[in-house]
Amino acid sequence: MSRGGRDKDRGEPERRCIATGEVAPKAGLIRFVVGPDGTVVPDLAEKLPGRGLWVSADRAALELAAKKKLFSRAARQQVAVPEGLADHVEALLARRVVDLISLARKAGLAVTGFEKVKDWIVSGRGAVLIQANDGSERGKSKLRPPPGKGAYIDVLSASELGLAFGRENVIHGALAAGGLTTRVVEEATKLTGLRDKNGGTSTGKGTKTT
């Protein structure tokens, strides 16, 4: 099992974390590059040019890389690390998860509202249950996640989920199986690693797998 709760898949590309030295599937790491001005830049989409500097999707690992100047060592040159890099990456990941859920909603692969979510979960259409980390525990306990790894996400707040569904606040959501859902789960798992040590900028508890 790699960092981020993912089982290691031999067919998946692997990268070495510059902070921990661990080799793991790259889906559990965050890619950085050195920008033209010599500043470390997060590359969440993994499309920016330049040599990739990979760090486990873990707040402690990222803070260690910044503190010990491991980005410079890995890049073999002096680079500047922006202050509050971990918080910045967390915010970018949160926005990415919200945007992916929004895309799933527009594609008809996501619903919100207790009854709709319940219907999807009970019928088997819902592959992933999403619940706001700041929602009522009593209310959330009335819905059980589907079986399987990565079937429950609770790393976003009600207001963040609201942005994804075009509402002010959302407590319950469900995602149908598909490529977009896989991406949501992967990015939410990374976000968990940035939030679960000290809460980051959220009171999130994390992305749980069942």
C-alpha positions as CSV (number, residue, x, y, z in Angstrom):
1,M,0.0,0.0,0.0
2,S,1.4,3.4,-1.0
3,R,0.9,6.8,0.7
4,G,-2.6,8.1,0.1
5,G,-4.2,4.7,0.7
6,R,-3.7,3.4,-2.8
7,D,-2.7,-0.2,-3.4
8,K,0.5,-0.4,-5.5
9,D,-0.3,-1.4,-9.1
10,R,2.7,-2.8,-10.9
11,G,1.3,-1.5,-14.2
12,E,1.1,2.1,-13.0
13,P,4.0,4.5,-13.5
14,E,6.0,5.1,-10.3
15,R,8.0,8.0,-9.1
16,R,10.3,8.6,-6.1
17,C,9.4,11.2,-3.5
18,I,12.2,13.6,-3.0
19,A,11.3,14.0,0.7
20,T,10.8,10.4,1.9
21,G,12.8,8.5,-0.8
22,E,9.9,6.1,-1.2
23,V,8.9,4.9,-4.7
24,A,5.2,4.8,-5.3
25,P,2.6,5.1,-8.1
26,K,2.6,8.6,-9.3
27,A,-1.1,9.0,-8.7
28,G,-0.2,9.3,-5.0
29,L,2.4,12.0,-5.5
30,I,2.3,15.7,-6.6
31,R,4.5,16.9,-9.4
32,F,6.5,20.1,-9.2
33,V,8.7,21.9,-11.7
34,V,11.1,24.8,-11.6
35,G,9.7,27.8,-13.4
36,P,11.6,30.2,-15.6
37,D,12.2,32.4,-12.6
38,G,13.7,29.6,-10.6
39,T,10.6,29.2,-8.4
40,V,9.1,25.8,-7.5
41,V,5.7,25.5,-9.2
42,P,3.1,22.8,-8.5
43,D,2.0,20.9,-11.6
44,L,-1.2,19.1,-10.6
45,A,-2.2,18.4,-14.2
46,E,1.3,17.0,-14.9
47,K,1.6,18.9,-18.1
48,L,4.2,21.6,-17.5
49,P,7.5,21.3,-19.2
50,G,10.7,20.6,-17.3
51,R,12.0,17.9,-15.0
52,G,9.4,16.7,-12.6
53,L,10.1,16.9,-8.9
54,W,7.8,14.5,-7.1
55,V,6.6,14.7,-3.5
56,S,4.2,12.4,-1.7
57,A,0.7,13.8,-1.3
58,D,1.4,14.4,2.4
59,R,1.6,17.7,4.2
60,A,4.5,16.6,6.4
61,A,6.5,15.4,3.3
62,L,5.9,18.6,1.5
63,E,6.8,20.8,4.4
64,L,10.0,18.7,4.9
65,A,10.9,19.2,1.2
66,A,10.6,22.9,1.6
67,K,12.3,23.2,4.9
68,K,15.3,21.0,4.1
69,K,15.8,22.5,0.6
70,L,15.2,19.2,-1.0
71,F,13.7,20.8,-4.1
72,S,17.1,22.4,-4.8
73,R,18.9,19.1,-4.2
74,A,16.6,17.2,-6.6
75,A,16.7,20.0,-9.2
76,R,20.5,20.2,-8.8
77,Q,20.3,24.0,-8.7
78,Q,19.2,26.7,-6.3
79,V,15.4,27.2,-6.4
80,A,13.0,29.4,-4.5
81,V,10.2,27.8,-2.6
82,P,7.2,30.0,-2.0
83,E,6.2,30.6,1.6
84,G,3.1,28.6,2.5
85,L,3.6,26.1,-0.3
86,A,1.6,23.4,1.4
87,D,-1.4,25.7,2.0
88,H,-1.2,26.8,-1.7
89,V,-1.1,23.2,-3.0
90,E,-4.0,22.3,-0.7
91,A,-6.1,25.2,-2.0
92,L,-5.3,24.2,-5.6
93,L,-6.2,20.5,-4.9
94,A,-9.5,21.6,-3.3
95,R,-10.4,23.7,-6.3
96,R,-9.5,20.8,-8.6
97,V,-11.7,18.3,-6.7
98,V,-14.6,20.8,-6.7
99,D,-14.2,21.4,-10.5
100,L,-14.1,17.6,-11.2
101,I,-17.3,17.0,-9.2
102,S,-18.9,19.9,-11.1
103,L,-17.9,18.3,-14.4
104,A,-19.4,15.0,-13.2
105,R,-22.6,16.8,-12.3
106,K,-22.9,18.4,-15.7
107,A,-22.3,15.0,-17.3
108,G,-25.1,13.4,-15.3
109,L,-22.7,11.4,-13.2
110,A,-23.4,13.2,-9.9
111,V,-26.4,14.0,-7.8
112,T,-27.1,15.7,-4.5
113,G,-30.0,15.8,-2.1
114,F,-30.6,13.1,0.6
115,E,-33.3,11.2,-1.3
116,K,-31.6,11.2,-4.7
117,V,-28.3,10.2,-3.1
118,K,-30.0,7.4,-1.2
119,D,-31.7,6.1,-4.3
120,W,-28.4,6.0,-6.2
121,I,-26.6,4.2,-3.4
122,V,-29.4,1.7,-2.8
123,S,-29.9,1.0,-6.5
124,G,-26.2,0.5,-7.1
125,R,-25.8,3.4,-9.5
126,G,-23.9,5.4,-7.0
127,A,-20.3,4.2,-6.8
128,V,-19.0,6.9,-4.4
129,L,-20.7,8.6,-1.5
130,I,-19.6,12.2,-0.8
131,Q,-20.5,13.9,2.5
132,A,-19.5,17.3,3.8
133,N,-17.0,17.1,6.6
134,D,-18.9,19.8,8.6
135,G,-22.3,18.2,8.2
136,S,-24.4,16.7,11.0
137,E,-22.9,13.3,12.0
138,R,-26.4,12.1,12.8
139,G,-27.7,13.0,9.4
140,K,-24.6,11.6,7.6
141,S,-24.9,8.3,9.5
142,K,-28.2,7.6,7.7
143,L,-26.4,6.8,4.5
144,R,-23.9,4.0,4.1
145,P,-21.1,4.1,1.5
146,P,-21.1,1.5,-1.3
147,P,-18.7,-1.4,-0.8
148,G,-15.2,-1.0,-2.3
149,K,-12.0,1.0,-2.0
150,G,-12.4,4.8,-2.4
151,A,-16.2,4.6,-2.1
152,Y,-16.4,7.4,0.6
153,I,-15.2,11.0,0.4
154,D,-15.5,13.5,3.2
155,V,-12.6,15.9,2.7
156,L,-14.7,18.9,1.5
157,S,-16.8,21.3,3.5
158,A,-20.5,21.9,2.8
159,S,-19.7,25.2,1.1
160,E,-17.0,23.6,-1.1
161,L,-19.5,20.9,-2.2
162,G,-22.0,23.7,-2.8
163,L,-19.7,25.2,-5.3
164,A,-19.5,21.8,-7.1
165,F,-23.2,21.4,-7.3
166,G,-24.1,25.1,-7.9
167,R,-25.7,25.6,-4.5
168,E,-24.9,27.4,-1.3
169,N,-24.3,24.4,0.8
170,V,-24.4,20.6,0.1
171,I,-24.1,17.8,2.6
172,H,-24.7,14.7,0.6
173,G,-23.6,13.7,-2.9
174,A,-23.1,10.6,-5.0
175,L,-21.0,9.8,-8.1
176,A,-21.6,7.1,-10.7
177,A,-18.8,4.9,-11.8
178,G,-16.6,6.2,-14.6
179,G,-13.4,8.0,-15.5
180,L,-14.3,11.3,-13.9
181,T,-15.2,9.6,-10.7
182,T,-11.8,7.8,-10.6
183,R,-10.1,11.2,-11.0
184,V,-12.3,12.7,-8.2
185,V,-11.3,9.9,-5.9
186,E,-7.6,10.2,-6.8
187,E,-7.5,14.0,-6.3
188,A,-9.6,13.8,-3.1
189,T,-7.1,11.3,-1.7
190,K,-4.2,13.7,-2.4
191,L,-6.2,16.5,-0.8
192,T,-6.7,14.3,2.3
193,G,-2.9,14.0,2.6
194,L,-2.6,17.8,2.7
195,R,-5.5,18.2,5.2
196,D,-5.4,15.3,7.6
197,K,-2.3,16.2,9.6
198,N,-3.5,19.6,10.9
199,G,-6.7,20.3,9.0
200,G,-5.0,22.6,6.6
201,T,-7.5,25.4,5.7
202,S,-10.4,23.1,6.3
203,T,-11.9,21.1,9.2
204,G,-11.8,18.1,6.8
205,K,-11.4,14.6,8.2
206,G,-10.2,13.0,5.0
207,T,-11.1,10.6,2.3
208,K,-12.0,7.3,3.7
209,T,-11.9,4.0,1.9
210,T,-14.1,1.1,2.9
